[in-house]
Amino acid sequence: MKKSIQKILESVIDGNVYSKNEYRKFYSVDASSYQIIPKIVVIPENEKDVVSTIKIAKKFNISVTVRGAGTGLVGSALNKGIILDMKNFDRLKIYKNHIKVGPGTIKGKLDKKLEQQRKFFPPNPSIGAFCSIGGMLGNNSSGSRTLKYGSMIDNIDEITFVDGNGKIITLPKDKKISKSILEYRKKIKIEKFPKVSKNSSGYLIDKIKTIDDAHKLLVGSEGTLGIILSAKLKIKNIPKKRILFIIEYNSIIKASKNCQQIIKTNPSAIEFVDKTTLKNINFKFDKNSKCLLFVEYDEKIKTNSKKLKAFSSGKIAKTLENKKEIFQWWRYRDASLHYSLKSIKKERRIPHVIEDAAVPLENLSKLFSLLNKINKKFKTKSIVYGHAGNGNVHVRLVAERQKMKMIKNIATAYFDEIIRLEGTITAEHGDGLARSEFIKKQYGDENYRIFKKIKKSFDPENILNPGKIISKKSTVIENLEKF
């Protein structure tokens, strides 16, 4: 079957079609700990190629999984059928207050082009220099300044995509489809959605208030509803001035509780790092310091800085106003993943599973207490950093090699408590293979039924990235590297 599909694809695709082992192995991994070897890799050259691939896949009942730059942490871009690499869709056109961009555009390239015009696109993942806009849309990516500027879903006006039937759709321009999405929105049980300021779990239909928001359904959908061809994104003027405060604390719980006061001062960012990152920064902190908060402002700087000094319960170690110095210190924060991996011997690393939960800010200290319980129960240690202002914590677990089942047990115990705290199992990295099986538990039976109806309406034959978001089996430890 593989050969016949390949020949059919090659006869109609202007781009490239590969099935040799070296290509299949290359596309069998991403930045996660999972591996799935696909049957075929297609690198489309144009919109027609994408439509043709989906129509052929539907005919032969083979899956199509879209891939950006492969920087995802939960295996969202991995599957057994066709992998559709959108790297040729790197078009970019800049207007006064928005951009038209293709999914293959790399965020680092976009940032450089915008900076030349004193503009910026707000979502800024720490891996931003390397990730693609399509991947960022698929995961509803965020970053350090989400607190003020929002996630991908808050910075988009329009999406053009191909659905599971091979039909090209532009939302919210297509009013018929936009109205049908709004009807789904009216049926959800909103009280079962996480009470958080950022979320990338399930279908984000709670963000749709009118038919003009219909395109937002595609954001965070991980290629399960359609293959994005282009997007219209909002851009902002680069702030004339920024100020960054580095605050040290002798207690993680104390720092997490202080965030509730600091957020009242309207910062653009409140970021957290524990001692693992702190030790890698070229600065002499107090020997009793356990963690840092990075607090940034880009407007009403004098007023807000004064408020911060009154509200802070930690010690302000650095006040940075020089652009180069601010950039350097943000690089320390953005390198937290690198520092955490560097500090853990490879044989003691536990694969990414619980690395991206978020809770309401008032429950952030409870999240850290929960981590202490997890560490005690499962004999693990944790390295922690993240977007404290959004209650979003990234966790790297360290343990002696144990049975694979332990990973699932940790995930189940952790997510049960996150849901009880009205949080989300993933705030910006997506569900993928790591968390899709827990979505029903998070949203409840009724909302999950609506999610399945949404999936069916856009992808009736279930060919678009099957097993992600709507999942019939447990995939949290299946296809993981040996542990």
URPE-V147982 format. One record per run of one state. SS is the DSSP state (helix for helix, strand for strand, loop for the rest). FROM is the first residue (numbers start at 1). LEN is the number of residues. Records with the same first field share a line. If there is no record, write none. Layout:
BEGIN
SS = FROM-LEN + FROM-LEN
END
This chain:
BEGIN
loop = 1-1 + 13-3 + 19-2 + 27-2 + 30-4 + 36-4 + 44-3 + 61-3 + 68-14 + 86-6 + 95-3 + 102-4 + 116-3 + 121-3 + 125-7 + 140-3 + 144-2 + 150-2 + 155-1 + 163-5 + 172-3 + 188-2 + 193-12 + 208-3 + 219-8 + 235-1 + 238-5 + 250-2 + 266-3 + 279-12 + 298-3 + 312-3 + 321-2 + 335-1 + 344-2 + 350-8 + 359-2 + 379-2 + 391-1 + 399-6 + 421-3 + 425-7 + 459-5 + 465-15 + 481-3
helix = 2-11 + 21-6 + 47-14 + 107-9 + 133-7 + 146-4 + 152-3 + 175-13 + 190-3 + 205-3 + 211-8 + 252-14 + 275-4 + 301-11 + 323-12 + 336-8 + 346-3 + 361-18 + 388-3 + 405-16 + 432-27
strand = 16-3 + 29-1 + 34-2 + 40-4 + 64-4 + 82-4 + 92-3 + 98-4 + 106-1 + 119-2 + 124-1 + 132-1 + 143-1 + 156-7 + 168-4 + 227-8 + 236-2 + 243-7 + 269-6 + 291-7 + 315-6 + 349-1 + 358-1 + 381-7 + 392-7 + 424-1 + 464-1 + 480-1
END
